[in-house]
C-alpha cells in the first residue's frame, strides 16, 4: 500500500536518453535473460539456450555494445556453414549488415 502523505512524488518523468542502457538493466536484473561473454562459441550459446529454456541471449561485445542472438540466428548460422566453434561476437559483427534493422523512436 502506498502512503498518501509521501513527501516526494512516487513517480517522476525521465526522458529515455537519461535512463539506464539495456546493458545496465540486464546487469542489474540478470534473471531477465542470459548474458554471454564476447568469446563464447556458437555451440556454447546453443547449449545455454537449451539448458535454460530461453529463446535468446544477450552477447557482450565490449566497446561495440551488446548483441541479441536468438535460436533462429544459431540455426541460420549452421545452415549458412558457420562452424560450431566460431566466436559468437565475431559472427554477430560479420553478419550485422545482413540483419533487418530495428529502430526505436526516441521522443
PLY file of the C-alpha trace (Angstrom):
ply
format ascii 1.0
element vertex 107
property float x
property float y
property float z
element edge 106
property int vertex1
property int vertex2
end_header
0.00 0.00 0.00
1.28 3.46 -0.87
1.17 6.14 1.81
-0.77 9.17 0.56
1.26 11.64 2.59
4.56 10.95 0.87
6.88 13.96 0.84
8.30 13.21 -2.58
6.45 12.16 -5.72
6.29 8.40 -6.21
6.76 8.63 -9.97
8.70 11.13 -11.99
9.13 11.74 -15.67
12.50 10.69 -17.07
13.37 11.11 -20.75
14.53 7.86 -22.36
18.01 9.20 -23.04
18.55 9.83 -19.31
17.57 6.32 -18.26
19.75 3.24 -17.98
21.04 1.41 -21.04
19.82 -2.09 -21.89
23.16 -3.46 -20.75
22.87 -1.73 -17.36
19.35 -3.10 -16.82
20.45 -6.61 -17.72
23.44 -6.43 -15.39
21.17 -5.39 -12.51
18.47 -7.96 -13.34
20.32 -10.99 -14.65
17.20 -13.16 -14.32
15.66 -11.38 -17.34
17.92 -13.10 -19.86
21.17 -14.97 -20.19
24.20 -12.72 -20.78
27.15 -14.28 -22.59
30.73 -13.02 -22.78
32.28 -11.95 -26.07
34.44 -15.06 -26.58
31.73 -17.71 -26.29
31.18 -20.05 -29.27
28.03 -20.85 -31.25
27.82 -24.31 -29.67
28.19 -22.92 -26.14
25.37 -20.44 -26.77
23.19 -23.23 -28.19
23.84 -25.30 -25.05
22.96 -22.32 -22.81
19.67 -21.80 -24.65
18.80 -25.49 -24.45
19.74 -25.63 -20.77
17.77 -22.56 -19.70
14.76 -22.93 -21.98
15.20 -19.40 -23.28
14.99 -18.40 -26.92
17.59 -15.61 -26.96
20.75 -14.41 -25.23
22.50 -11.09 -24.95
26.13 -11.11 -26.08
28.53 -8.56 -24.60
30.51 -7.01 -27.44
32.79 -4.81 -25.33
33.09 -1.28 -26.67
30.79 -2.25 -29.57
27.84 -2.57 -27.16
25.69 -5.66 -26.89
24.11 -8.02 -29.39
20.99 -10.15 -29.21
21.20 -13.69 -30.54
18.16 -15.95 -30.98
17.65 -19.65 -31.63
16.83 -18.76 -35.23
20.16 -16.93 -35.57
22.02 -20.05 -34.44
20.09 -22.25 -36.88
20.78 -19.74 -39.68
24.49 -19.75 -38.80
24.66 -23.56 -39.04
22.67 -23.60 -42.30
24.96 -20.92 -43.75
28.04 -23.02 -42.93
29.40 -21.32 -39.80
31.22 -23.84 -37.60
30.14 -24.71 -34.06
33.41 -23.38 -32.59
33.11 -19.93 -34.21
33.19 -16.99 -31.79
29.68 -15.60 -31.39
30.77 -11.95 -31.18
32.67 -12.31 -34.46
29.61 -13.96 -36.04
27.35 -11.11 -34.93
29.74 -8.46 -36.26
30.25 -10.30 -39.57
26.52 -10.75 -40.22
25.32 -7.38 -38.90
24.76 -5.90 -42.36
22.56 -8.87 -43.33
20.10 -8.38 -40.47
16.91 -6.37 -40.61
17.37 -3.02 -38.95
15.20 -2.33 -35.92
14.88 1.32 -35.00
13.39 2.60 -31.76
11.84 6.02 -31.81
13.06 8.35 -29.07
10.64 11.22 -28.34
0 1
1 2
2 3
3 4
4 5
5 6
6 7
7 8
8 9
9 10
10 11
11 12
12 13
13 14
14 15
15 16
16 17
17 18
18 19
19 20
20 21
21 22
22 23
23 24
24 25
25 26
26 27
27 28
28 29
29 30
30 31
31 32
32 33
33 34
34 35
35 36
36 37
37 38
38 39
39 40
40 41
41 42
42 43
43 44
44 45
45 46
46 47
47 48
48 49
49 50
50 51
51 52
52 53
53 54
54 55
55 56
56 57
57 58
58 59
59 60
60 61
61 62
62 63
63 64
64 65
65 66
66 67
67 68
68 69
69 70
70 71
71 72
72 73
73 74
74 75
75 76
76 77
77 78
78 79
79 80
80 81
81 82
82 83
83 84
84 85
85 86
86 87
87 88
88 89
89 90
90 91
91 92
92 93
93 94
94 95
95 96
96 97
97 98
98 99
99 100
100 101
101 102
102 103
103 104
104 105
105 106
